[in-house]
Amino acid sequence: MMRRTSAMLIAVASLLGAGVAMAAPAQAASCTPDNACLYSDSDFTGYKRDDYNSRHNWEIVTYPGSPGIPLYAGDNYIFNVSSIDNWDVDTRISVYRSPYHMGPCFKIANYGSVTNLAYITLSGGQNANDVMDSHLFGNNCSGVVYDS
């Protein structure tokens, strides 16, 4: 609810000509405000999915413009998500190892990013790069909060 409210307030402010210029976040690539951008390579490169919704299973979600490549296609698949950019100013993103928001997880700060999931170690000692499988907008995960 808060995500939708902030999006509406930003839209109203821009329509009314509030005169306040909103700077882009420090992240390198462009993403739609209030969305998450998920990339197949580190440093916000490769295939990109600019997404407003939580996704319970990355195996059934593809990168637009790709030849049907999913965000997750089995552990260590070369095109699995490797970097994430959160352009939501008031909501964290919980990222999970397994579908349906299950298993080890970590969070990305609101308006934060992770340039390379290889820098994250999950609670079981596994590296997070190329193995994550779902995300949820919100502070639901008990894992560590990251922001590169």
C-alpha positions as CSV (number, residue, x, y, z in Angstrom):
1,M,0.0,0.0,0.0
2,M,2.8,2.4,0.9
3,R,4.5,1.8,-2.5
4,R,1.4,2.8,-4.4
5,T,0.8,5.8,-2.2
6,S,4.3,7.1,-2.7
7,A,4.0,6.5,-6.5
8,M,0.8,8.6,-6.5
9,L,2.3,11.4,-4.5
10,I,5.3,11.6,-6.8
11,A,3.0,11.7,-9.8
12,V,0.8,14.4,-8.3
13,A,3.9,16.5,-7.4
14,S,5.2,16.3,-10.9
15,L,1.9,17.1,-12.4
16,L,1.5,20.2,-10.2
17,G,4.9,21.4,-11.2
18,A,6.3,21.3,-7.7
19,G,9.5,22.8,-9.0
20,V,11.6,20.2,-7.2
21,A,13.8,18.2,-9.4
22,M,14.2,14.6,-8.3
23,A,17.7,13.3,-8.8
24,A,18.3,9.8,-10.1
25,P,19.7,7.3,-7.5
26,A,23.4,6.6,-7.5
27,Q,22.8,3.4,-9.3
28,A,24.5,3.2,-12.8
29,A,21.6,2.1,-14.9
30,S,18.1,3.6,-15.4
31,C,15.1,2.0,-13.8
32,T,11.5,3.0,-13.4
33,P,10.7,4.8,-10.1
34,D,9.2,2.4,-7.5
35,N,10.4,-0.7,-9.5
36,A,13.1,-3.2,-9.1
37,C,15.5,-3.9,-12.0
38,L,17.0,-7.3,-12.1
39,Y,20.0,-8.0,-14.3
40,S,21.6,-11.1,-15.7
41,D,25.1,-9.9,-15.1
42,S,26.9,-8.0,-12.4
43,D,27.2,-4.2,-12.4
44,F,23.6,-3.7,-13.8
45,T,24.5,-5.2,-17.2
46,G,23.2,-8.0,-19.4
47,Y,19.5,-8.8,-19.8
48,K,17.3,-6.5,-17.7
49,R,13.8,-6.9,-16.2
50,D,12.3,-3.6,-14.9
51,D,9.5,-4.9,-12.6
52,Y,6.9,-3.3,-10.3
53,N,5.6,-6.6,-8.9
54,S,6.9,-9.2,-6.4
55,R,7.6,-12.5,-8.1
56,H,7.1,-15.8,-6.4
57,N,9.0,-17.9,-8.9
58,W,11.7,-16.5,-11.2
59,E,11.6,-19.6,-13.3
60,I,8.4,-18.5,-15.0
61,V,9.4,-14.8,-15.5
62,T,11.5,-13.9,-18.5
63,Y,13.7,-10.9,-19.4
64,P,11.9,-8.8,-21.9
65,G,13.7,-8.8,-25.3
66,S,15.4,-12.1,-24.6
67,P,14.7,-15.3,-26.5
68,G,12.5,-16.5,-23.5
69,I,15.3,-16.5,-20.9
70,P,14.0,-16.8,-17.4
71,L,15.4,-14.9,-14.4
72,Y,16.3,-18.3,-12.9
73,A,16.9,-21.5,-14.8
74,G,18.6,-23.8,-12.3
75,D,21.6,-23.1,-10.1
76,N,24.6,-21.4,-11.6
77,Y,22.9,-20.8,-15.0
78,I,24.8,-18.0,-16.7
79,F,21.7,-15.7,-17.2
80,N,20.3,-16.0,-13.7
81,V,19.9,-12.7,-11.8
82,S,23.3,-11.4,-10.8
83,S,22.6,-7.7,-9.8
84,I,19.5,-5.9,-8.5
85,D,18.7,-2.2,-8.4
86,N,15.8,-1.1,-6.1
87,W,14.3,2.2,-7.2
88,D,11.5,2.1,-4.6
89,V,12.2,5.0,-2.2
90,D,10.3,3.5,0.8
91,T,10.3,-0.3,0.4
92,R,13.0,-2.9,0.8
93,I,13.1,-5.9,-1.4
94,S,13.4,-9.4,0.2
95,V,15.2,-11.8,-2.2
96,Y,14.8,-15.6,-1.5
97,R,16.8,-18.7,-2.4
98,S,13.7,-20.7,-3.3
99,P,10.4,-20.1,-5.0
100,Y,7.4,-18.8,-3.1
101,H,9.6,-16.6,-0.9
102,M,11.1,-19.5,1.0
103,G,14.6,-20.5,2.1
104,P,17.7,-18.3,2.9
105,C,17.2,-14.7,2.0
106,F,18.7,-11.2,2.1
107,K,17.2,-7.7,1.7
108,I,18.1,-4.8,-0.5
109,A,17.6,-1.4,1.1
110,N,15.0,1.0,-0.2
111,Y,16.5,3.0,-3.0
112,G,19.5,0.6,-2.8
113,S,21.3,-1.9,-4.9
114,V,23.5,-4.9,-5.1
115,T,26.1,-4.7,-7.9
116,N,27.1,-8.3,-7.7
117,L,25.2,-11.1,-5.8
118,A,28.5,-12.9,-5.6
119,Y,29.4,-10.5,-2.7
120,I,26.5,-12.0,-0.6
121,T,26.8,-15.1,1.5
122,L,23.5,-16.8,2.5
123,S,22.9,-18.1,6.0
124,G,23.8,-21.7,4.9
125,G,27.2,-20.5,3.6
126,Q,26.2,-20.6,-0.1
127,N,27.0,-17.7,-2.4
128,A,23.9,-15.8,-3.6
129,N,25.0,-15.3,-7.2
130,D,23.0,-17.3,-9.8
131,V,21.0,-19.2,-7.2
132,M,18.2,-16.9,-6.0
133,D,14.7,-17.7,-7.2
134,S,12.1,-15.1,-5.9
135,H,11.6,-11.6,-4.5
136,L,9.0,-9.8,-2.5
137,F,8.7,-6.0,-2.0
138,G,8.7,-5.6,1.8
139,N,10.7,-6.2,4.9
140,N,9.6,-9.8,5.3
141,C,13.0,-11.6,5.2
142,S,15.0,-11.9,8.4
143,G,18.3,-11.7,6.4
144,V,20.9,-8.9,6.2
145,V,20.1,-5.6,4.4
146,Y,22.5,-4.8,1.6
147,D,23.2,-1.6,-0.4
148,S,26.3,-1.4,-2.6
